[in-house]
């Protein structure tokens, strides 16, 4: 994690920054993150996480929702989602 990327905590309220949007785009075969002069294809797992990154829900509630929805171990989801959010924040595609 770089020094400029904030830590991901259970109280973090991740959201897409101004100028970044999650949109469904058939030309790219599904969901994509559109950012100024950049486009990133989101896989189905990332899409489910990003749909919950509204700035309202905490990381804790996002993880609980995903664990319930997919009947998966909460610890595993927390590790995976935290890593995803950190990576997106480093690319300036997400605010924590």
Secondary structure, DSSP 4 states (H G I P E B T S, - for coil): --TTSPPP-TT---BPPTT-EEEEEGGGTEEEEEETTEEEEPPHHHHHHHHT-BSSS-HHHHHHHHHHHHT--HHHHHHHHHHHHHHHHHTTS-B-
